[in-house]
Amino acid sequence: MAGLLVDRTAYEEYDYDAAGARGYGVVRLNQLVVEHLLGAR
């Protein structure tokens, strides 16, 4: 926990736009999970 408090890039200087542009496929994964749980797949 102390390491996070020392590292400003972990929270204050985090570039949310750059992180969003990387695209980890989370939306697609979420869609597949919901379809699986609903029995659509």
C-alpha distance matrix in Angstrom:
0.0 3.8 5.4 5.4 6.7 9.0 10.2 12.6 14.0 11.2 12.4 15.2 17.3 17.0 20.6 21.2 24.8 24.3 22.0 24.7 27.4 26.0 27.0 25.5 28.3 26.2 29.1 31.6 29.5 29.2 32.9 33.7 31.7 33.5 36.8 36.2 35.4 38.4 40.6 41.6 40.9
3.8 0.0 3.8 5.4 5.1 6.4 8.8 11.4 13.5 11.6 12.9 14.9 16.9 17.3 21.1 22.3 25.9 25.2 23.4 26.3 28.8 27.6 29.0 27.8 30.8 29.0 31.9 34.4 32.6 32.4 36.1 36.9 35.1 36.9 40.2 39.7 39.0 42.0 44.2 45.0 44.3
5.4 3.8 0.0 3.8 5.4 5.2 6.2 9.5 11.0 9.3 11.6 13.7 14.9 15.1 18.7 20.2 23.6 22.5 20.8 24.0 26.2 24.8 26.5 25.3 28.6 27.1 30.2 32.5 30.8 31.0 34.6 35.4 33.9 35.9 39.0 38.6 38.2 41.2 43.2 43.9 42.9
5.4 5.4 3.8 0.0 3.8 5.4 5.2 7.4 8.7 6.2 8.0 10.5 12.1 12.1 15.8 17.0 20.5 19.8 18.0 21.0 23.5 22.4 24.0 23.0 26.1 24.5 27.3 29.9 28.4 28.3 31.9 33.0 31.5 33.3 36.5 36.3 35.8 38.7 40.9 41.4 40.6
6.7 5.1 5.4 3.8 0.0 3.8 5.6 6.9 9.6 8.1 8.6 10.0 12.3 13.2 17.0 18.5 22.0 21.7 20.3 23.2 25.7 25.1 26.7 26.1 29.1 27.4 30.0 32.8 31.4 31.1 34.6 36.0 34.4 35.9 39.3 39.3 38.6 41.3 43.7 44.2 43.7
9.0 6.4 5.2 5.4 3.8 0.0 3.8 6.1 9.0 8.8 10.2 10.8 12.2 13.6 17.3 19.4 22.6 21.9 20.9 24.1 26.2 25.4 27.5 27.1 30.4 29.0 31.8 34.4 33.2 33.2 36.7 37.9 36.6 38.4 41.5 41.5 41.1 43.9 46.1 46.5 45.7
10.2 8.8 6.2 5.2 5.6 3.8 0.0 3.8 5.5 5.7 7.9 8.8 9.3 10.4 13.9 16.2 19.2 18.2 17.3 20.7 22.5 21.7 24.0 23.7 27.1 26.0 28.8 31.4 30.4 30.6 34.0 35.2 34.2 36.0 39.1 39.1 39.0 41.7 43.9 44.0 43.1
12.6 11.4 9.5 7.4 6.9 6.1 3.8 0.0 3.8 5.3 5.9 5.4 6.1 8.1 11.6 14.0 17.0 16.5 16.1 19.2 21.1 21.0 23.3 23.5 26.8 25.7 28.1 30.9 30.3 30.3 33.5 35.1 34.3 35.8 38.8 39.3 39.1 41.6 43.9 43.8 43.1
14.0 13.5 11.0 8.7 9.6 9.0 5.5 3.8 0.0 3.8 5.5 5.8 4.5 5.2 8.5 11.1 13.9 13.0 12.6 15.9 17.6 17.3 19.7 20.1 23.5 22.7 25.1 27.9 27.4 27.6 30.8 32.3 31.7 33.4 36.2 36.8 36.9 39.3 41.5 41.2 40.4
11.2 11.6 9.3 6.2 8.1 8.8 5.7 5.3 3.8 0.0 3.8 6.5 6.9 6.0 9.6 11.0 14.4 13.7 12.2 15.4 17.6 17.0 18.9 18.7 21.9 20.6 23.2 26.0 25.1 25.2 28.5 30.0 29.0 30.7 33.7 34.0 34.0 36.5 38.7 38.7 37.9
12.4 12.9 11.6 8.0 8.6 10.2 7.9 5.9 5.5 3.8 0.0 3.8 5.9 5.4 9.1 10.0 13.6 13.9 12.7 15.2 17.8 17.9 19.5 19.7 22.5 20.9 23.0 26.2 25.6 25.1 28.3 30.2 29.2 30.4 33.6 34.2 33.9 36.2 38.7 38.6 38.2
15.2 14.9 13.7 10.5 10.0 10.8 8.8 5.4 5.8 6.5 3.8 0.0 3.8 5.7 8.9 10.6 13.7 14.3 14.1 16.4 18.7 19.4 21.3 22.1 24.9 23.5 25.4 28.6 28.3 27.9 30.9 33.0 32.2 33.2 36.3 37.3 37.0 39.0 41.6 41.3 41.1
17.3 16.9 14.9 12.1 12.3 12.2 9.3 6.1 4.5 6.9 5.9 3.8 0.0 3.8 6.3 9.1 11.6 11.7 12.1 14.8 16.5 17.2 19.5 20.7 23.7 22.9 24.8 27.8 27.8 27.8 30.6 32.6 32.3 33.5 36.4 37.3 37.4 39.5 41.8 41.3 40.8
17.0 17.3 15.1 12.1 13.2 13.6 10.4 8.1 5.2 6.0 5.4 5.7 3.8 0.0 3.8 6.0 9.0 8.9 8.5 11.3 13.3 13.8 15.9 16.9 20.0 19.1 21.1 24.0 24.0 24.1 27.0 28.9 28.6 29.9 32.7 33.6 33.8 35.9 38.2 37.6 37.0
20.6 21.1 18.7 15.8 17.0 17.3 13.9 11.6 8.5 9.6 9.1 8.9 6.3 3.8 0.0 3.8 5.5 5.5 6.4 8.8 10.2 11.3 13.7 15.4 18.3 18.0 19.6 22.5 23.0 23.3 25.7 27.8 28.0 29.2 31.7 32.9 33.5 35.3 37.4 36.5 35.9
21.2 22.3 20.2 17.0 18.5 19.4 16.2 14.0 11.1 11.0 10.0 10.6 9.1 6.0 3.8 0.0 3.8 5.5 5.0 6.1 8.6 10.1 11.6 13.4 15.8 15.1 16.3 19.4 20.1 20.0 22.4 24.7 24.9 25.8 28.3 29.8 30.2 31.8 34.1 33.1 32.8
24.8 25.9 23.6 20.5 22.0 22.6 19.2 17.0 13.9 14.4 13.6 13.7 11.6 9.0 5.5 3.8 0.0 3.8 5.4 5.1 6.2 8.9 10.5 13.3 15.4 15.4 16.2 19.0 20.3 20.5 22.3 24.7 25.5 26.3 28.5 30.2 31.0 32.3 34.4 33.0 32.7
24.3 25.2 22.5 19.8 21.7 21.9 18.2 16.5 13.0 13.7 13.9 14.3 11.7 8.9 5.5 5.5 3.8 0.0 3.8 5.4 5.1 6.5 9.4 11.9 14.6 15.3 16.7 19.0 20.1 20.9 22.9 24.8 25.7 27.0 29.0 30.4 31.5 33.1 34.9 33.5 32.7
22.0 23.4 20.8 18.0 20.3 20.9 17.3 16.1 12.6 12.2 12.7 14.1 12.1 8.5 6.4 5.0 5.4 3.8 0.0 3.8 5.5 5.5 7.5 9.1 12.1 12.2 14.1 16.5 17.1 17.9 20.2 22.0 22.5 24.0 26.2 27.3 28.3 30.1 31.9 30.9 30.0
24.7 26.3 24.0 21.0 23.2 24.1 20.7 19.2 15.9 15.4 15.2 16.4 14.8 11.3 8.8 6.1 5.1 5.4 3.8 0.0 3.8 5.5 5.8 8.3 10.3 10.4 11.4 14.0 15.3 15.8 17.6 19.8 20.7 21.8 23.8 25.4 26.3 27.8 29.7 28.3 27.8
27.4 28.8 26.2 23.5 25.7 26.2 22.5 21.1 17.6 17.6 17.8 18.7 16.5 13.3 10.2 8.6 6.2 5.1 5.5 3.8 0.0 3.8 5.4 8.8 10.8 12.1 13.0 14.8 16.5 17.6 19.1 20.9 22.4 23.6 25.2 26.8 28.2 29.6 31.1 29.4 28.6
26.0 27.6 24.8 22.4 25.1 25.4 21.7 21.0 17.3 17.0 17.9 19.4 17.2 13.8 11.3 10.1 8.9 6.5 5.5 5.5 3.8 0.0 3.8 6.3 9.1 10.9 12.7 14.0 15.0 16.8 18.5 19.8 21.1 22.9 24.4 25.5 27.2 28.9 30.1 28.7 27.4
27.0 29.0 26.5 24.0 26.7 27.5 24.0 23.3 19.7 18.9 19.5 21.3 19.5 15.9 13.7 11.6 10.5 9.4 7.5 5.8 5.4 3.8 0.0 3.8 5.5 7.5 9.0 10.2 11.5 13.2 14.8 16.1 17.6 19.3 20.7 21.9 23.6 25.2 26.5 24.9 23.8
25.5 27.8 25.3 23.0 26.1 27.1 23.7 23.5 20.1 18.7 19.7 22.1 20.7 16.9 15.4 13.4 13.3 11.9 9.1 8.3 8.8 6.3 3.8 0.0 3.8 5.5 8.4 9.1 9.1 11.3 13.4 14.1 15.2 17.4 18.9 19.6 21.3 23.3 24.4 23.3 21.8
28.3 30.8 28.6 26.1 29.1 30.4 27.1 26.8 23.5 21.9 22.5 24.9 23.7 20.0 18.3 15.8 15.4 14.6 12.1 10.3 10.8 9.1 5.5 3.8 0.0 3.8 5.5 5.3 6.1 8.6 10.0 10.7 12.4 14.4 15.5 16.5 18.5 20.1 21.2 19.7 18.4
26.2 29.0 27.1 24.5 27.4 29.0 26.0 25.7 22.7 20.6 20.9 23.5 22.9 19.1 18.0 15.1 15.4 15.3 12.2 10.4 12.1 10.9 7.5 5.5 3.8 0.0 3.8 5.5 5.0 6.0 8.5 9.9 10.4 12.2 14.2 15.2 16.4 18.3 19.8 18.9 18.0
29.1 31.9 30.2 27.3 30.0 31.8 28.8 28.1 25.1 23.2 23.0 25.4 24.8 21.1 19.6 16.3 16.2 16.7 14.1 11.4 13.0 12.7 9.0 8.4 5.5 3.8 0.0 3.8 5.4 5.1 6.2 8.7 9.9 10.7 12.4 14.2 15.4 16.6 18.3 16.9 16.6
31.6 34.4 32.5 29.9 32.8 34.4 31.4 30.9 27.9 26.0 26.2 28.6 27.8 24.0 22.5 19.4 19.0 19.0 16.5 14.0 14.8 14.0 10.2 9.1 5.3 5.5 3.8 0.0 3.8 5.4 5.0 6.3 8.7 10.0 10.6 12.3 14.3 15.4 16.5 14.7 13.8
29.5 32.6 30.8 28.4 31.4 33.2 30.4 30.3 27.4 25.1 25.6 28.3 27.8 24.0 23.0 20.1 20.3 20.1 17.1 15.3 16.5 15.0 11.5 9.1 6.1 5.0 5.4 3.8 0.0 3.8 5.4 5.1 6.2 8.7 9.9 10.5 12.4 14.3 15.3 14.4 13.1
29.2 32.4 31.0 28.3 31.1 33.2 30.6 30.3 27.6 25.2 25.1 27.9 27.8 24.1 23.3 20.0 20.5 20.9 17.9 15.8 17.6 16.8 13.2 11.3 8.6 6.0 5.1 5.4 3.8 0.0 3.8 5.4 5.1 6.2 8.6 9.8 10.6 12.3 14.2 13.5 13.3
32.9 36.1 34.6 31.9 34.6 36.7 34.0 33.5 30.8 28.5 28.3 30.9 30.6 27.0 25.7 22.4 22.3 22.9 20.2 17.6 19.1 18.5 14.8 13.4 10.0 8.5 6.2 5.0 5.4 3.8 0.0 3.8 5.5 5.3 6.2 8.6 10.0 10.6 12.2 10.8 10.8
33.7 36.9 35.4 33.0 36.0 37.9 35.2 35.1 32.3 30.0 30.2 33.0 32.6 28.9 27.8 24.7 24.7 24.8 22.0 19.8 20.9 19.8 16.1 14.1 10.7 9.9 8.7 6.3 5.1 5.4 3.8 0.0 3.8 5.5 5.1 6.0 8.6 9.9 10.4 9.3 8.1
31.7 35.1 33.9 31.5 34.4 36.6 34.2 34.3 31.7 29.0 29.2 32.2 32.3 28.6 28.0 24.9 25.5 25.7 22.5 20.7 22.4 21.1 17.6 15.2 12.4 10.4 9.9 8.7 6.2 5.1 5.5 3.8 0.0 3.8 5.5 5.0 6.1 8.6 9.8 10.0 9.4
33.5 36.9 35.9 33.3 35.9 38.4 36.0 35.8 33.4 30.7 30.4 33.2 33.5 29.9 29.2 25.8 26.3 27.0 24.0 21.8 23.6 22.9 19.3 17.4 14.4 12.2 10.7 10.0 8.7 6.2 5.3 5.5 3.8 0.0 3.8 5.4 5.1 6.1 8.5 8.5 9.4
36.8 40.2 39.0 36.5 39.3 41.5 39.1 38.8 36.2 33.7 33.6 36.3 36.4 32.7 31.7 28.3 28.5 29.0 26.2 23.8 25.2 24.4 20.7 18.9 15.5 14.2 12.4 10.6 9.9 8.6 6.2 5.1 5.5 3.8 0.0 3.8 5.5 5.1 6.1 5.0 5.9
36.2 39.7 38.6 36.3 39.3 41.5 39.1 39.3 36.8 34.0 34.2 37.3 37.3 33.6 32.9 29.8 30.2 30.4 27.3 25.4 26.8 25.5 21.9 19.6 16.5 15.2 14.2 12.3 10.5 9.8 8.6 6.0 5.0 5.4 3.8 0.0 3.8 5.4 5.1 6.0 5.3
35.4 39.0 38.2 35.8 38.6 41.1 39.0 39.1 36.9 34.0 33.9 37.0 37.4 33.8 33.5 30.2 31.0 31.5 28.3 26.3 28.2 27.2 23.6 21.3 18.5 16.4 15.4 14.3 12.4 10.6 10.0 8.6 6.1 5.1 5.5 3.8 0.0 3.8 5.4 7.7 8.5
38.4 42.0 41.2 38.7 41.3 43.9 41.7 41.6 39.3 36.5 36.2 39.0 39.5 35.9 35.3 31.8 32.3 33.1 30.1 27.8 29.6 28.9 25.2 23.3 20.1 18.3 16.6 15.4 14.3 12.3 10.6 9.9 8.6 6.1 5.1 5.4 3.8 0.0 3.8 5.6 8.0
40.6 44.2 43.2 40.9 43.7 46.1 43.9 43.9 41.5 38.7 38.7 41.6 41.8 38.2 37.4 34.1 34.4 34.9 31.9 29.7 31.1 30.1 26.5 24.4 21.2 19.8 18.3 16.5 15.3 14.2 12.2 10.4 9.8 8.5 6.1 5.1 5.4 3.8 0.0 3.8 5.4
41.6 45.0 43.9 41.4 44.2 46.5 44.0 43.8 41.2 38.7 38.6 41.3 41.3 37.6 36.5 33.1 33.0 33.5 30.9 28.3 29.4 28.7 24.9 23.3 19.7 18.9 16.9 14.7 14.4 13.5 10.8 9.3 10.0 8.5 5.0 6.0 7.7 5.6 3.8 0.0 3.8
40.9 44.3 42.9 40.6 43.7 45.7 43.1 43.1 40.4 37.9 38.2 41.1 40.8 37.0 35.9 32.8 32.7 32.7 30.0 27.8 28.6 27.4 23.8 21.8 18.4 18.0 16.6 13.8 13.1 13.3 10.8 8.1 9.4 9.4 5.9 5.3 8.5 8.0 5.4 3.8 0.0
